[in-house]
Amino acid sequence: MSESSRSVPILWLALLATPVAAANNAAVLILGDMSRSLGITTATGSWLVTVFALALAIATPLIATLLRRRGTRAALWLSAAFVAVGTLLVAVSPWLPLTLVGRAGQAAGGAGMMAIAMNLAGTARRMGVISAGSGMLGAVGPLVGERLTDAVSWRAALSILVITLLAVPAVSRHTTQAPPAEGRFDARGAVLLAVLSSGLVLLPSNPLPALAVAAVAAVLLALHIRRRPDGYVPAVALRSRLLRGSVLVAFVLSVSYFTLLFAIPQLIADRAGWSTGSVAAGQMIAMIAGSVFTLVFAAVSARLGQTNVRAVLLTVGAVAAAAAVFAHSAIVLLVAIGLAVFSATGANATQSMAAASAVPDRQRPTSIGLFQLGYLMGGALGPALATLLVLR
């Protein structure tokens, strides 16, 4: 990248990236309102969440490739266009299919904002600010979504991603237009990775067809990478043990976090009898606390070493999952979601920098994009698992 990562003030990068978490989580407490408005079941309504998360995951490596080939400015304004058009569709569409298209457009734009911010962050400390900010806005997302739904409509709640557009002019001023990259875009690799990702996300709801699709796509993608090792999924990235480990840790903790994010409110209501408003306020406080710990953890992570960092994150994530399964106290369940958000956002902050350092500089945007794909796959799988296990 031609831009200096430190030339972009971190607050602008945080404003660029963090509204995506709020937009994703705004639907946590309003699935019933959305479903009733559209005349569908809650399980069907959860597709408004799943499609957003899946589109985030698929679009992230695509935007990372655009970053590498055309520079930050082109990716930034294209992402802004996706956010604007997608939000307009969500705001006015009376039909579920068109609303899903709008959500996918929002997510594609949000993926670009996140990829750009992370690519320009430069250090674990600055990445920690972005990850902690995402955790905090993700924490207030359910409550904001509920309040906007009560005061205006659920469509307003799903439109809060437009906040990210406030940062676009400021970030654009700190970027330059990159010269066109040499070589053809690897469209086949992009399609195969998207099909593989979609198959994995659909495993909870359609296990056999999804497994078949994912298996075929995985085989074809592996063969394609052998033929084109410098394509959409670079072979040098896959050969890196550091990158593979970083993606795996982020994926596992992300799946756990996003499952608990949607399951914990229902579990607290069922096991402790709390009202929706009380659950929203309690979950927000717990998630903000977890996000603050992420900021501190990211700042000291370099001194702990990679092995210790991963051990802490995986242990905390395991404790959170165990508490959600066995606890009947509302307080313990809220602590569980706080621990879950810490482990997931902590992994996002620390492991993304490890992934970026695992490849040559020219592949850095691609490596971060593949890492974010793994993390965001958890965001797509989590709501589906929560629906399968708790929300039925």
Secondary structure, DSSP 8 states (H G I E B T S, - for coil): --S-GGGS-HHHHHHHHTHHHHHHHTTTT-HHHHHHHHT--HHHHTHHHHHHHHHHHHHHHHHHHHHHHH-HHHHHHHHHHHHHHHHHHHHH--SHHHHHHHHHHHHHHHHHHHHHHHHHH-SHHHHHHHHHHHHHHHHHHHHHHHHHHHHT-HHHHTTGGGGGGGGHHHHHHT-------SS---HHHHHHHHHHHHHHHTTTTSHHHHHHHHHHHHHHHHHHHHH-TTSSS-HHHHT-HHHHHHHHHHHHHHHHHHHHHHHHHHHHHHHH---HHHHHHHHHHHHHHHHHHHHHHHHHHHHH-HHHHHHHHHHHHHHHHHHHHH---HHHHHHHHHHHHHHHHHHHHHHHHHHHHTS-GGGHHHHHHHHHHHHHHHHHHHHHHHIIIII-
